[in-house]
Amino acid sequence: MLSFATRTASRSLAAHSVANPLTALSRRGYHENIVEHYENPRNVGSLDKNDESVGTGLVGAPACGDVMKLQIKVDENGMITESKFKTFGCGSAIASSSVATEWVKGKTVDDILAIQNADIAAHLKLPPVKLHCSMLAEDAIKAAVADWKVKQSSKKQEAA
């Protein structure tokens, strides 16, 4: 028979596991990197999409319903000074967005085009069924750069 102390400790641990989403998600096989970025996402929000220095990438995955908006703010030297995201989707999509916004800051526009979904997936330790989330993040980065480049072309044409 279990002692009173052991039974009490077991109940406390069980109650903590239910109350603590980190533990519950971890038991479902999610790596702590995913859980950390889901529970504490970085750079959530929006930048002014009408600002010429802001590129906006909006992508979605029809199969699962995830939608990701990632924005970059680029200075006159082509460096990313700020990045924001809004994602409607699962925890892995939110975590992928959060990581992407961290990774692009301080890099050049050309450098961020080298970020691949496999890098994000490896960092987060995404399960195979969630790899599409890291693909969305890569696509959102590329779409944000493409939008910024269109704005820069328009700006140059207006100046000419």
N, C-alpha and C positions, 0 to 999 in steps of 0.2 A: 504494500500500500504506500502511496506517495505521501510524503510529509505535507503539513499545511503550508509551509514555506515554498515547497516545490510547486504545489497546486496553484498558489497565489501568483508565483512568478510566471508560471505557464499561462495563466489567464491574462496577466498584465502584458506579456509578450504578444499573445494573440490579439488583445485589444489594440495594442500599439501597431501591429501589422495592418489591421483594418483601418485604423485612423491615419496611418502614415502612408500617403500615396506612393512615396519613394519606394518603400518596402514592397507594396503591392505590385507596382509596375516592374520592379526588379525581379519579383518571383515569376512574372509572366515572361521573362526572358529578355527584357529590355536592358541594355547596357546602361551603366550609370551616366555615361556621356549624354545619351538620349534623354534620360530622366532629368538631368541637370538643366539642359537647354529647354526642355518642355516646362519644367517647374519655374525656371528663372530665365525666360527668353531675353536675349539682348536686342536692343535697337528696334523695339516695337514702335510703330507709328508711321507717319507719312511726312514726306517733304512736299514742297509746292511744285506740283507737276508742270506749272506754267513757267517756272524758273528755267532759263536757258542752260544753266549749269547742272540741271537735274535730269537724269535719265530714268525712265520708269519701265520696268518689265512686268507684264501681267501674263501669267501662264496658268493653265489648268490641266487636270487629268480627268477626262470624262469618265473613265472606268471607276474611279473611286470618289469623285466629286471634290477633290482638293483644288483650291485656288490660291495662288501665291502672287503677291505683289511685292516686288523688291525694287527699291529706288537707290540711286547713287548720286552724290553731289560731287562734281569734278571741278577742281580749281584750274586756273589758267595754264598750269604746267602739266595737266593731264593726270593729276593725282586725285585719288578718291579721298575726300575729306570727311564725308559722312555717308552713312547708309542706314536705311530703315526698311522694315517689312511689315506687311499684314498678311497673314495666312489663315485661311479657313480650311481646316482639315485635321488630320490625326496628329498625334504627338510627334511622330517621326517627321511629318511635313513641317511642323512648327520648329522642331529641333534643327532640321536641315536649313531652314530659312535663317534661324538665329546664327548658326555657324557661318553661313555664307556672308551675312552682313559683317561679322567680325573679321573674316578673312579678306574681304575686299578693301577695308579701310587701310589707308597708308600705301596702297599699291597704285601702280599706273593702270590706265585703261587697258593697255596691251597685256600687262601682267595678269589682270583678273580674268582675261579670256582663256588663260591656261588652267584655271581651276576646273577640275573635272568632277563629275558626279562620283566617280570611284574614290576620289580623295575624301569627299564628304562622307560617303558611306563607310569607308575604312575608319575615319576618325570617330564617327558615332557608333560604329559596330552595328550598323543596321542589319536586321534579319533580311534574308533574300526577298521575302514577300513585301518589304518596304523600300526596296531599291528605287522604285519610281519616285519616291520623295526626294532623293538626292538628285535624280534627273531633272525634276522640276526646278530645284535650286540652280543647277547649272543653266538650264534654259532661261530662267528668270534673269540671271546675271547677263547672259548674252543679249536678251531682249532689252535690258536696261541700257547696255552699251550701244546697241543699235539705235534706240530712241535718242540717246544723247548725241550720237553722231549725226542723226538727221537734223537735230536742233542746231548743231554746229555748222552744218552745210547751209541751212537756211540763214543763219546769222551771217555767214560769209557772203552769201548771195545778196543779202540786204545791204551789206556794207559796200559792195562793189558798185 
